[in-house]
Amino acid sequence: MLSSIFSGSAGSFIMELLYRMPAILVALAFHEWAHAYAAYRLGDPTAFNFGRMTLNPLAHIDPWGFVMLALFRFGWAKPVPINTRNFKNPRRDEIIVGLAGVVTNLLLAFAAMGVFYGIALTVGLRNAALNTIIYYFYFINLSLCVFNLLPIPPLDGYRVFSCLLARKVGLKPFMFLERYGFVILVVLLATGGLSRIMSVAVNWLMGGMINIYNGLFGLIGLI
């Protein structure tokens, strides 16, 4: 990606970014809305009161996270504010809120692949622009799901793992992560470790979804 930016192919990079942008905005908006909605249903109106229970992506964009997502296909939005004192079962409910966003992205990716399969097997892949937009919608939602499951702050996986493990392993590891989480992310990105982790997880999920749709469409005689 960086080579395409600096090798003079700025035009193709801009076109690719334009194709990705709808998926980026939708994926971020639904991800953060899901956090806010889950918290609201569990008794915490904090995100709602701050105007975060909305599908307007402008309410959720974090500048650095948005740039990362636009350039490298994984990033983050502004954390949704929650007050765990409003939850009836704080530990359980915080886990639910933390997983709401990634589950929503996973479902969106699954739906997008279904649309792609439906188009391919009925009318054919004749519209290259539409096919590209659908592909990015699928891929970015799946990538955002996997990326946010990493147990590193400020990502959702950190919230979930801290709720599950803090009592067992103590607070020191989590204090370290909160202090150096962003540095760890930068190092993983710079060394290629993040890409390798993402690639394995995304390919595994992609393979599972392909198997599901092959089975579904095979049952109705389209494959």
Protein Blocks (a to p, Z undefined) as FASTA:
>chain_A
ZZmmmnopammmmmmmmmmmmmmmmmmmmmmmmmmmmmmmnopaklmmnopaccbfklmm
cfklmmmmmmnopacdddddddfklpmblmlmmmmmmmmmmmmmmmmmmmmmmmmmmmmm
mnopfblmlmmmmmmmmmmmmmmmmmmmpccdfbfklmmmmmmmmmmnojmlmmmmmmmm
mmmmmmmmmnommmmmmmmmmmmmmmmmmmmmmmmmmmnopZZ
